[in-house]
Amino acid sequence: MLIVGLGNPGAKYENTYHNMGFQVVDRLAALLGVKIKDKTCDALAATLFVKGEKVVIAKPQTYMNLSGESVKQLLGANRMKPEETVIVYDDVDLPIGNLRLRKEGSAGTHNGMRNIVAEVGATNIPRIRVGIKHDFGGELRDMVLANVEWEYRDVVGKALDDAAAALKEYIENKDFDAVMRKYNSHKSK
């Protein structure tokens, strides 16, 4: 199983809306007691075994819009299929703090996911989207690269914790449908 959080590398992007995927997998790694630090396939990664199954948790270091290059390499190096992957990323079309889990579908408006679908050549990739839509009052590019405002820290923090918990349940139970039923009802308010 491959779990990939999307984001941009570097301290300057650490607490931005576009780094929700990185933040979720960091929380997942903490829950599982591993560190995402191994350099492989244009990513930082951690590898562990859960109930005899290999699990790779990764953060591509290619910058968001080229995430597919790293995901394609990770799938090949670990001999995994797209459907054995979960991609975690921010979504400007979902209200801030809401989660949406899907087993497959188009990339929507997210450039990182678009690049993954193009590079991997598949849409049957499970994903967890973390909603970031709110009244920003500026350009979309500026919003996704802005640090999360204080007024949203609690709601975003809860969503990140819930997304990490959902991934942990999926890794342990291998039932994405059950995880979807439980966490798709997560609302920020």
N, CA, C and O of each residue as an XYZ file, in Angstrom:
756
protein
N       0.845     -1.174      0.000
C       0.000      0.000      0.000
C       0.892      1.240      0.000
O       1.897      1.300      0.708
N       0.506      2.219     -0.804
C       1.242      3.466     -0.917
C       0.344      4.617     -0.481
O      -0.736      4.813     -1.039
N       0.789      5.374      0.511
C       0.065      6.544      0.998
C       0.903      7.765      0.639
O       2.049      7.876      1.076
N       0.347      8.683     -0.152
C       1.088      9.843     -0.614
C       0.365     11.119     -0.201
O      -0.802     11.322     -0.537
N       1.066     11.967      0.525
C       0.550     13.290      0.857
C       1.161     14.297     -0.089
O       2.371     14.287     -0.314
N       0.332     15.169     -0.647
C       0.838     16.168     -1.582
C       1.125     17.481     -0.875
O       0.441     17.868      0.072
N       2.159     18.154     -1.367
C       2.553     19.439     -0.811
C       3.751     19.973     -1.567
O       4.145     19.437     -2.603
N       4.312     21.017     -1.040
C       5.528     21.611     -1.594
C       6.633     21.507     -0.553
O       6.400     21.792      0.621
N       7.837     21.101     -0.965
C       8.930     20.980      0.001
C       9.437     22.346      0.455
O       9.312     23.339     -0.261
N      10.004     22.377      1.639
C      10.620     23.592      2.148
C       9.829     24.236      3.260
O       8.599     24.183      3.284
N      10.553     24.847      4.182
C       9.946     25.461      5.369
C       8.971     26.570      5.007
O       7.999     26.791      5.730
N       9.204     27.263      3.918
C       8.344     28.385      3.542
C       6.916     27.943      3.227
O       5.990     28.749      3.319
N       6.723     26.665      2.855
C       5.399     26.160      2.504
C       4.765     25.309      3.610
O       3.616     24.882      3.496
N       5.516     25.072      4.663
C       5.141     24.105      5.690
C       3.702     24.234      6.204
O       3.002     23.227      6.314
N       3.256     25.437      6.515
C       1.927     25.627      7.107
C       0.913     26.231      6.142
O      -0.049     26.875      6.562
N       1.134     26.017      4.847
C       0.214     26.573      3.849
C      -0.940     25.616      3.571
O      -0.886     24.427      3.884
N      -1.975     26.176      2.976
C      -3.145     25.365      2.612
C      -2.775     24.265      1.626
O      -3.346     23.175      1.669
N      -1.830     24.540      0.744
C      -1.448     23.558     -0.280
C      -0.664     22.388      0.308
O      -0.410     21.411     -0.397
N      -0.277     22.459      1.573
C       0.488     21.387      2.193
C      -0.349     20.506      3.115
O       0.200     19.841      3.994
N      -1.652     20.490      2.931
C      -2.515     19.640      3.762
C      -2.114     18.164      3.653
O      -2.133     17.439      4.648
N      -1.757     17.730      2.463
C      -1.365     16.329      2.278
C      -0.124     15.976      3.073
O      -0.078     14.932      3.723
N       0.891     16.844      3.027
C       2.103     16.620      3.818
C       1.752     16.545      5.305
O       2.242     15.670      6.019
N       0.908     17.458      5.763
C       0.575     17.508      7.181
C      -0.193     16.261      7.632
O       0.011     15.772      8.743
N      -1.069     15.753      6.772
C      -1.813     14.537      7.118
C      -0.864     13.347      7.244
O      -0.940     12.601      8.220
N       0.031     13.160      6.268
C       0.912     11.992      6.341
C       1.929     12.120      7.470
O       2.360     11.108      8.022
N       2.322     13.346      7.823
C       3.178     13.525      8.999
C       2.450     13.054     10.256
O       3.042     12.400     11.114
N       1.175     13.385     10.358
C       0.379     12.948     11.518
C       0.174     11.439     11.499
O       0.205     10.790     12.544
N      -0.033     10.885     10.314
C      -0.157      9.433     10.187
C       1.135      8.755     10.629
O       1.094      7.782     11.382
N       2.263      9.249     10.178
C       3.552      8.672     10.562
C       3.716      8.688     12.077
O       4.187      7.714     12.666
N       3.327      9.795     12.707
C       3.417      9.882     14.172
C       2.515      8.834     14.828
O       2.912      8.205     15.809
N       1.310      8.645     14.297
C       0.405      7.622     14.843
C       1.008      6.222     14.730
O       0.799      5.374     15.597
N       1.760      5.991     13.650
C       2.335      4.666     13.392
C       3.746      4.510     13.949
O       4.330      3.429     13.878
N       4.298      5.601     14.509
C       5.618      5.535     15.122
C       6.775      5.444     14.139
O       7.794      4.820     14.434
N       6.620      6.068     12.961
C       7.698      6.075     11.969
C       8.037      7.512     11.594
O       7.275      8.436     11.879
N       9.178      7.686     10.957
C       9.600      9.007     10.487
C       9.732      8.972      8.962
O      10.307      8.045      8.391
N       9.190      9.994      8.331
C       9.275     10.107      6.876
C      10.577     10.837      6.557
O      10.632     12.067      6.559
N      11.627     10.055      6.282
C      12.942     10.682      6.101
C      13.802     10.028      5.029
O      14.806     10.611      4.620
N      13.443      8.841      4.562
C      14.243      8.160      3.546
C      14.055      8.831      2.191
O      12.928      9.124      1.793
N      15.151      9.077      1.482
C      15.078      9.707      0.170
C      15.008      8.627     -0.897
O      15.919      7.811     -1.035
N      13.901      8.633     -1.658
C      13.695      7.652     -2.708
C      12.670      8.169     -3.705
O      11.700      8.818     -3.314
N      12.870      7.895     -4.968
C      11.871      8.198     -5.998
C      11.409      9.654     -5.976
O      10.214      9.921     -6.102
N      12.325     10.585     -5.821
C      11.993     12.014     -5.732
C      11.008     12.300     -4.611
O      10.130     13.151     -4.747
N      11.159     11.580     -3.496
C      10.262     11.745     -2.349
C      11.009     11.476     -1.059
O      12.085     10.879     -1.056
N      10.422     11.925      0.034
C      10.813     11.472      1.367
C       9.797     10.405      1.737
O       8.602     10.575      1.496
N      10.263      9.299      2.324
C       9.353      8.189      2.565
C       9.690      7.448      3.858
O      10.782      7.568      4.413
N       8.722      6.695      4.300
C       8.896      5.753      5.404
C       8.268      4.443      4.958
O       7.219      4.441      4.314
N       8.895      3.348      5.293
C       8.363      2.029      4.948
C       8.166      1.239      6.226
O       9.037      1.204      7.095
N       7.016      0.612      6.326
C       6.730     -0.242      7.471
C       5.883     -1.406      7.011
O       5.385     -1.420      5.885
N       5.722     -2.375      7.881
C       4.882     -3.528      7.585
C       3.776     -3.584      8.615
O       4.034     -3.542      9.818
N       2.539     -3.680      8.141
C       1.368     -3.771      9.008
C       0.640     -5.057      8.640
O       0.168     -5.216      7.514
N       0.556     -5.967      9.598
C      -0.079     -7.275      9.368
C       0.525     -7.964      8.145
O      -0.184     -8.573      7.344
N       1.837     -7.855      8.021
C       2.558     -8.521      6.943
C       2.530     -7.803      5.602
O       3.138     -8.274      4.640
N       1.839     -6.677      5.520
C       1.758     -5.944      4.252
C       2.653     -4.716      4.288
O       2.690     -3.976      5.272
N       3.374     -4.518      3.187
C       4.246     -3.360      3.063
C       3.413     -2.096      2.880
O       2.497     -2.038      2.058
N       3.763     -1.087      3.674
C       3.107      0.216      3.573
C       4.205      1.263      3.399
O       5.139      1.340      4.196
N       4.077      2.063      2.348
C       5.010      3.153      2.093
C       4.238      4.458      2.248
O       3.200      4.657      1.617
N       4.753      5.341      3.091
C       4.166      6.667      3.288
C       5.145      7.655      2.683
O       6.324      7.662      3.036
N       4.653      8.501      1.758
C       5.579      9.354      1.014
C       5.096     10.787      0.867
O       3.901     11.083      0.868
N       6.104     11.673      0.737
C       5.882     13.095      0.464
C       6.750     13.464     -0.739
O       7.953     13.672     -0.582
N       6.163     13.548     -1.939
C       6.959     13.918     -3.121
C       7.671     15.245     -2.906
O       7.126     16.168     -2.300
N       8.888     15.323     -3.408
C       9.697     16.528     -3.268
C       9.841     17.251     -4.609
O      10.759     18.050     -4.797
N       8.945     16.969     -5.518
C       8.988     17.523     -6.879
C       8.216     18.824     -7.021
O       8.138     19.372     -8.121
N       7.649     19.328     -5.947
C       6.693     20.430     -5.951
C       5.365     19.906     -6.489
O       5.316     18.964     -7.279
N       4.310     20.538     -6.040
C       2.947     20.064     -6.255
C       2.630     19.680     -7.695
O       2.143     18.578     -7.945
N       2.896     20.564     -8.635
C       2.439     20.350    -10.002
C       3.147     19.217    -10.737
O       2.739     18.848    -11.837
N       4.197     18.664    -10.147
C       4.916     17.537    -10.752
C       4.867     16.299     -9.864
O       5.711     15.412     -9.995
N       3.902     16.228     -8.976
C       3.777     15.111     -8.029
C       3.681     13.753     -8.724
O       4.133     12.743     -8.185
N       3.098     13.730     -9.907
C       2.921     12.469    -10.628
C       4.225     11.780    -10.964
O       4.284     10.551    -11.019
N       5.273     12.557    -11.189
C       6.574     11.953    -11.496
C       7.041     11.080    -10.342
O       7.512      9.961    -10.550
N       6.911     11.589     -9.138
C       7.323     10.837     -7.958
C       6.396      9.653     -7.703
O       6.861      8.554     -7.399
N       5.089      9.871     -7.826
C       4.124      8.789     -7.582
C       4.356      7.638     -8.555
O       4.314      6.474     -8.159
N       4.599      7.954     -9.820
C       4.869      6.920    -10.825
C       6.114      6.110    -10.442
O       6.120      4.883    -10.543
N       7.157      6.805    -10.007
C       8.383      6.117     -9.580
C       8.121      5.233     -8.357
O       8.580      4.092     -8.298
N       7.376      5.772     -7.380
C       7.083      5.016     -6.160
C       6.283      3.754     -6.472
O       6.556      2.687     -5.922
N       5.294      3.880     -7.357
C       4.503      2.699     -7.739
C       5.396      1.651     -8.397
O       5.305      0.466     -8.075
N       6.260      2.083     -9.319
C       7.140      1.144    -10.011
C       8.144      0.492     -9.073
O       8.336     -0.723     -9.115
N       8.778      1.284     -8.237
C       9.799      0.764     -7.330
C       9.227     -0.222     -6.315
O       9.915     -1.144     -5.877
N       7.960     -0.019     -5.948
C       7.339     -0.884     -4.942
C       6.385     -1.914     -5.539
O       5.701     -2.636     -4.814
N       6.349     -1.973     -6.876
C       5.500     -2.922     -7.600
C       4.048     -2.865     -7.113
O       3.431     -3.883     -6.802
N       3.536     -1.648     -7.062
C       2.161     -1.439     -6.615
C       1.327     -0.872     -7.754
O       1.858     -0.298     -8.705
N       0.022     -1.040     -7.645
C      -0.931     -0.557     -8.642
C      -1.582      0.728     -8.143
O      -1.587      0.996     -6.941
N      -2.135      1.528     -9.064
C      -2.797      2.766     -8.652
C      -3.870      2.556     -7.580
O      -3.997      3.365     -6.661
N      -4.629      1.489     -7.694
C      -5.700      1.235     -6.726
C      -5.187      0.832     -5.339
O      -5.965      0.749     -4.389
N      -3.872      0.580     -5.223
C      -3.251      0.277     -3.929
C      -2.658      1.528     -3.292
O      -1.875      1.451     -2.345
N      -3.048      2.682     -3.830
C      -2.506      3.966     -3.415
C      -3.619      4.803     -2.797
O      -4.787      4.638     -3.149
N      -3.267      5.693     -1.884
C      -4.187      6.744     -1.435
C      -3.414      8.057     -1.530
O      -2.321      8.193     -0.980
N      -4.002      9.015     -2.236
C      -3.409     10.339     -2.370
C      -4.184     11.281     -1.443
O      -5.415     11.260     -1.424
N      -3.474     12.094     -0.686
C      -4.097     13.052      0.235
C      -3.703     14.455     -0.199
O      -2.523     14.757     -0.378
N      -4.724     15.322     -0.369
C      -4.428     16.673     -0.844
C      -5.527     17.655     -0.463
O      -6.616     17.268     -0.039
N      -5.210     18.945     -0.626
C      -6.143     20.022     -0.332
C      -7.151     20.159     -1.472
O      -6.854     19.808     -2.614
N      -8.351     20.673     -1.158
C      -9.382     20.864     -2.179
C     -10.079     22.199     -1.965
O     -10.731     22.411     -0.942
N      -9.939     23.107     -2.943
C     -10.556     24.434     -2.839
C     -12.055     24.397     -3.111
O     -12.733     25.410     -2.937
N     -12.583     23.258     -3.534
C     -14.014     23.154     -3.806
C     -14.804     22.621     -2.613
O     -16.034     22.590     -2.654
N     -14.120     22.205     -1.563
C     -14.775     21.717     -0.340
C     -14.657     22.759      0.755
O     -13.613     23.399      0.884
N     -15.711     22.947      1.552
C     -15.626     23.893      2.674
C     -14.460     23.550      3.597
O     -14.128     22.382      3.796
N     -13.862     24.567      4.141
C     -12.684     24.384      4.984
C     -12.958     23.402      6.123
O     -13.954     23.515      6.838
N     -12.056     22.443      6.271
C     -12.152     21.452      7.329
C     -12.960     20.215      6.983
O     -12.944     19.250      7.747
N     -13.666     20.207      5.861
C     -14.429     19.029      5.474
C     -13.522     18.013      4.783
O     -12.537     18.381      4.142
N     -13.861     16.748      4.918
C     -13.126     15.679      4.253
C     -14.021     15.038      3.211
O     -15.235     14.946      3.390
N     -13.410     14.595      2.119
C     -14.130     13.833      1.110
C     -13.224     12.704      0.656
O     -12.117     12.943      0.175
N     -13.691     11.480      0.809
C     -12.934     10.302      0.408
C     -13.611      9.691     -0.809
O     -14.836      9.581     -0.855
N     -12.818      9.297     -1.791
C     -13.331      8.654     -2.994
C     -12.362      7.563     -3.424
O     -11.157      7.655     -3.194
N     -12.912      6.526     -4.054
C     -12.069      5.430     -4.533
C     -11.476      5.716     -5.907
O     -10.463      5.126     -6.285
N     -12.104      6.619     -6.654
C     -11.622      6.929     -7.995
C     -12.305      8.192     -8.483
O     -13.197      8.723     -7.822
N     -11.883      8.667     -9.634
C     -12.513      9.832    -10.217
C     -11.511     10.717    -10.929
O     -10.315     10.429    -10.977
N     -12.029     11.795    -11.476
C     -11.167     12.732    -12.195
C     -10.309     13.497    -11.195
O     -10.512     13.420     -9.983
N      -9.369     14.218    -11.721
C      -8.474     15.009    -10.877
C      -9.122     16.308    -10.426
O      -8.627     16.965     -9.510
N     -10.231     16.684    -11.065
C     -10.874     17.940    -10.711
C      -9.959     19.108    -11.046
O      -9.272     19.103    -12.067
N      -9.960     20.101    -10.178
C      -9.197     21.323    -10.431
C      -7.796     21.311     -9.815
O      -7.064     22.295     -9.925
N      -7.424     20.219     -9.175
C      -6.150     20.169     -8.450
C      -5.002     19.784     -9.380
O      -4.986     18.683     -9.930
N      -4.040     20.694     -9.555
C      -2.940     20.452    -10.493
C      -2.051     19.281    -10.100
O      -1.564     18.565    -10.975
N      -1.828     19.069     -8.816
C      -1.030     17.928     -8.382
C      -1.697     16.615     -8.745
O      -1.047     15.695     -9.241
N      -3.001     16.529     -8.495
C      -3.733     15.305     -8.826
C      -3.842     15.135    -10.339
O      -3.790     14.010    -10.836
N      -3.990     16.224    -11.071
C      -4.004     16.144    -12.540
C      -2.710     15.526    -13.055
O      -2.732     14.680    -13.949
N      -1.580     15.950    -12.487
C      -0.293     15.427    -12.919
C      -0.166     13.944    -12.567
O       0.401     13.170    -13.338
N      -0.685     13.552    -11.420
C      -0.647     12.132    -11.030
C      -1.449     11.297    -12.017
O      -0.962     10.280    -12.510
N      -2.685     11.721    -12.309
C      -3.529     10.979    -13.246
C      -2.844     10.887    -14.609
O      -2.876      9.830    -15.240
N      -2.230     11.968    -15.070
C      -1.546     11.963    -16.366
C      -0.333     11.036    -16.360
O      -0.143     10.257    -17.294
N       0.480     11.113    -15.323
C       1.702     10.298    -15.253
C       1.412      8.814    -15.054
O       2.045      7.957    -15.671
N       0.447      8.521    -14.183
C       0.127      7.123    -13.860
C      -0.790      6.522    -14.921
O      -0.795      5.309    -15.129
N      -1.563      7.370    -15.587
C      -2.472      6.898    -16.631
C      -3.684      6.174    -16.075
O      -4.199      5.243    -16.695
N      -4.143      6.605    -14.894
C      -5.287      5.935    -14.272
C      -6.072      6.931    -13.418
O      -5.519      7.909    -12.914
N      -7.361      6.665    -13.266
C      -8.201      7.471    -12.377
C      -8.718      6.649    -11.202
O      -9.404      7.174    -10.325
N      -8.388      5.355    -11.186
C      -8.847      4.480    -10.100
C      -7.897      4.531     -8.909
O      -7.426      3.509     -8.410
N      -7.636      5.763     -8.476
C      -6.712      6.017     -7.369
C      -7.524      6.554     -6.190
O      -8.085      7.646     -6.279
N      -7.595      5.808     -5.093
C      -8.293      6.340     -3.915
C      -7.641      7.635     -3.441
O      -6.434      7.838     -3.573
N      -8.496      8.513     -2.877
C      -7.972      9.789     -2.417
C      -8.761     10.330     -1.242
O      -9.938     10.022     -1.056
N      -8.074     11.147     -0.455
C      -8.706     11.886      0.637
C      -8.442     13.355      0.367
O      -7.292     13.786      0.279
N      -9.508     14.114      0.238
C      -9.393     15.547     -0.013
C      -9.747     16.304      1.265
O     -10.738     15.997      1.928
N      -8.939     17.277      1.594
C      -9.156     18.113      2.775
C      -9.621     19.486      2.282
O      -8.892     20.182      1.575
N     -10.840     19.864      2.664
C     -11.404     21.121      2.207
C     -10.680     22.340      2.758
O     -10.347     22.410      3.941
N     -10.441     23.311      1.857
C      -9.780     24.556      2.272
C     -10.569     25.788      1.813
O     -10.095     26.912      1.975
N     -11.760     25.595      1.246
C     -12.544     26.712      0.718
C     -13.010     27.627      1.850
O     -13.625     27.178      2.818
N     -12.707     28.911      1.710
C     -13.147     29.920      2.667
C     -13.048     31.293      2.009
O     -12.517     31.421      0.906
N     -13.551     32.299      2.675
C     -13.507     33.652      2.127
C     -12.106     34.211      2.274
O     -11.718     34.665      3.350
N     -11.355     34.174      1.193
C      -9.978     34.662      1.225
C      -9.888     36.074      0.673
O      -9.140     36.910      1.180
N     -10.663     36.325     -0.374
C     -10.688     37.668     -0.927
C      -9.536     37.993     -1.858
O      -9.261     39.167     -2.109
N      -8.869     36.997     -2.368
C      -7.751     37.239     -3.272
C      -7.688     36.179     -4.349
O      -8.650     35.443     -4.571
N      -6.563     36.106     -5.009
C      -6.353     35.117     -6.060
C      -6.176     33.719     -5.462
O      -5.617     33.568     -4.375
N      -6.655     32.703     -6.178
C      -6.562     31.318     -5.718
C      -5.118     30.926     -5.437
O      -4.837     30.311     -4.408
N      -4.204     31.267     -6.328
C      -2.792     30.903     -6.145
C      -2.251     31.487     -4.839
O      -1.507     30.820     -4.120
N      -2.621     32.719     -4.537
C      -2.162     33.355     -3.299
C      -2.751     32.652     -2.080
O      -2.081     32.493     -1.059
N      -4.007     32.233     -2.196
C      -4.666     31.576     -1.063
C      -4.016     30.227     -0.749
O      -3.702     29.956      0.410
N      -3.809     29.382     -1.751
C      -3.277     28.048     -1.466
C      -1.843     28.100     -0.943
O      -1.399     27.190     -0.243
N      -1.124     29.165     -1.283
C       0.254     29.299     -0.813
C       0.373     30.150      0.454
O       1.476     30.421      0.929
N      -0.780     30.568      0.995
C      -0.788     31.340      2.242
C      -0.785     30.392      3.443
O      -1.262     29.260      3.354
N      -0.247     30.863      4.552
C      -0.334     30.095      5.798
C      -1.783     30.072      6.267
O      -2.526     31.032      6.062
N      -2.176     28.975      6.894
C      -3.528     28.849      7.433
C      -3.721     29.937      8.495
O      -2.927     30.058      9.428
N      -4.782     30.716      8.336
C      -5.069     31.792      9.278
C      -5.436     31.225     10.641
O      -5.950     30.112     10.746
N      -5.163     32.013     11.695
C      -5.418     31.570     13.071
C      -6.869     31.156     13.279
O      -7.142     30.183     13.981
N      -7.787     31.877     12.682
C      -9.208     31.584     12.897
C      -9.616     30.206     12.387
O     -10.654     29.677     12.785
N      -8.803     29.626     11.510
C      -9.119     28.305     10.942
C      -8.229     27.192     11.482
O      -8.413     26.032     11.112
N      -7.278     27.509     12.341
C      -6.317     26.498     12.812
C      -6.999     25.301     13.481
O      -6.621     24.158     13.227
N      -7.998     25.550     14.332
C      -8.653     24.439     15.036
C      -9.419     23.529     14.088
O      -9.305     22.306     14.163
N     -10.200     24.129     13.197
C     -11.002     23.327     12.282
C     -10.116     22.552     11.303
O     -10.407     21.403     10.971
N      -9.047     23.182     10.851
C      -8.108     22.499      9.957
C      -7.370     21.401     10.722
O      -7.189     20.300     10.202
N      -6.945     21.689     11.944
C      -6.260     20.690     12.752
C      -7.101     19.445     12.976
O      -6.591     18.326     12.909
N      -8.392     19.636     13.241
C      -9.295     18.484     13.434
C      -9.415     17.676     12.143
O      -9.399     16.445     12.170
N      -9.535     18.373     11.016
C      -9.626     17.670      9.733
C      -8.357     16.869      9.448
O      -8.433     15.739      8.965
N      -7.192     17.448      9.743
C      -5.930     16.745      9.524
C      -5.833     15.514     10.418
O      -5.406     14.450      9.969
N      -6.229     15.657     11.681
C      -6.232     14.514     12.608
C      -7.182     13.422     12.127
O      -6.843     12.240     12.159
N      -8.379     13.823     11.679
C      -9.359     12.839     11.210
C      -8.885     12.137      9.943
O      -9.092     10.934      9.789
N      -8.255     12.874      9.039
C      -7.737     12.258      7.816
C      -6.638     11.249      8.150
O      -6.586     10.174      7.553
N      -5.761     11.586      9.100
C      -4.707     10.654      9.522
C      -5.319      9.417     10.178
O      -4.862      8.298      9.943
N      -6.346      9.614     10.995
C      -7.027      8.484     11.640
C      -7.701      7.593     10.594
O      -7.686      6.369     10.718
N      -8.284      8.201      9.573
C      -8.922      7.435      8.496
C      -7.890      6.577      7.769
O      -8.143      5.410      7.470
N      -6.736      7.156      7.490
C      -5.673      6.396      6.820
C      -5.180      5.244      7.687
O      -4.945      4.141      7.192
N      -5.025      5.501      8.973
C      -4.577      4.442      9.887
C      -5.589      3.294      9.898
O      -5.203      2.126      9.856
N      -6.877      3.623      9.952
C      -7.910      2.576      9.912
C      -7.845      1.798      8.611
O      -7.973      0.574      8.613
N      -7.644      2.500      7.493
C      -7.561      1.828      6.209
C      -6.343      0.905      6.148
O      -6.450     -0.223      5.669
N      -5.205      1.363      6.620
C      -4.005      0.535      6.628
C      -4.224     -0.728      7.460
O      -3.803     -1.816      7.068
N      -4.880     -0.581      8.599
C      -5.076     -1.718      9.504
C      -6.177     -2.666      9.051
O      -6.077     -3.874      9.266
N      -7.234     -2.135      8.423
C      -8.399     -2.967      8.089
C      -8.598     -3.216      6.605
O      -9.374     -4.091      6.222
N      -7.901     -2.452      5.759
C      -7.948     -2.610      4.302
C      -9.363     -2.525      3.728
O      -9.662     -3.176      2.728
N     -10.231     -1.734      4.347
C     -11.610     -1.585      3.877
C     -11.892     -0.106      3.629
O     -12.384      0.599      4.509
N     -11.572      0.356      2.409
C     -11.726      1.775      2.093
C     -13.202      2.179      2.110
O     -13.526      3.315      2.458
N     -14.101      1.257      1.735
C     -15.533      1.573      1.761
C     -15.994      1.921      3.178
O     -16.742      2.879      3.371
N     -15.550      1.148      4.159
C     -15.935      1.418      5.548
C     -15.370      2.754      6.023
O     -16.047      3.509      6.721
N     -14.136      3.038      5.644
C     -13.514      4.305      6.026
C     -14.247      5.466      5.354
O     -14.450      6.510      5.974
N     -14.645      5.291      4.094
C     -15.404      6.338      3.404
C     -16.723      6.611      4.116
O     -17.083      7.766      4.344
N     -17.443      5.549      4.467
C     -18.734      5.728      5.157
C     -18.558      6.493      6.461
O     -19.377      7.348      6.798
N     -17.510      6.193      7.183
C     -17.299      6.834      8.478
C     -16.839      8.290      8.349
O     -17.352      9.165      9.046
N     -15.885      8.549      7.468
C     -15.252      9.868      7.443
C     -15.825     10.841      6.414
O     -15.563     12.040      6.500
N     -16.597     10.354      5.447
C     -17.205     11.292      4.509
C     -18.245     12.175      5.186
O     -18.629     13.210      4.642
N     -18.695     11.779      6.353
C     -19.666     12.596      7.085
C     -18.984     13.685      7.909
O     -19.663     14.507      8.525
N     -17.643     13.701      7.929
C     -16.903     14.704      8.716
C     -17.187     16.103      8.166
O     -16.977     16.376      6.984
N     -17.651     16.950      9.019
C     -17.885     18.352      8.662
C     -17.110     19.219      9.624
O     -16.863     18.836     10.768
N     -16.730     20.382      9.155
C     -15.895     21.265      9.959
C     -16.655     21.957     11.086
O     -16.050     22.375     12.073
N     -17.942     22.078     10.952
C     -18.688     22.830     11.972
C     -19.813     22.036     12.526
O     -20.541     22.518     13.394
